[in-house]
């Protein structure tokens, strides 16, 4: 994004984009939806037979804990279990390498 490029430009004048590499390919599906008047983004990453699902929500700071707790309870009621070890997409991809 423009913001990321501006950050890199301010942070370091020595970035050589031709030398950057990806850890992919990881196929990605992106869905935005509204649940109980809260905005959620669900991203599904697939590499080989492995699947990583990232769920995030946009809300105010004052409601963040409440929305997160409520959504976790809804997932549990639906029979969906969260991983015991939470990790980032990057860590997940690196573990598969």
C-alpha positions, 0 to 999 in steps of 0.5 A: 500500500502507499502507507507501507511504501511511505513507511519503508521510504522513511525507515530505510533508504536502502530497501532493494525491492528486487531482492525481496522474496515471498514465502508463498504461494499461499492461496487466499480468500478474503470475506468481509461481513457484518455480525450483530452490527460488528464488522468482521474480516475472515481470511483463509490461507491454503498451502498444500493441504494445510489451512490457516483461518484468520478472523479479525473484527473492527470495533471501538477500543471500549467494545473490543474485549466484549466483541471478542469474547462474545464471538469466541463463545459463538464459535465454541457453541458452533463446535469450532475450536481455536488453536491452543497455540495462536500464531501469525500467518508468517509463522504458520508459513515458515513452519510449513517450509 
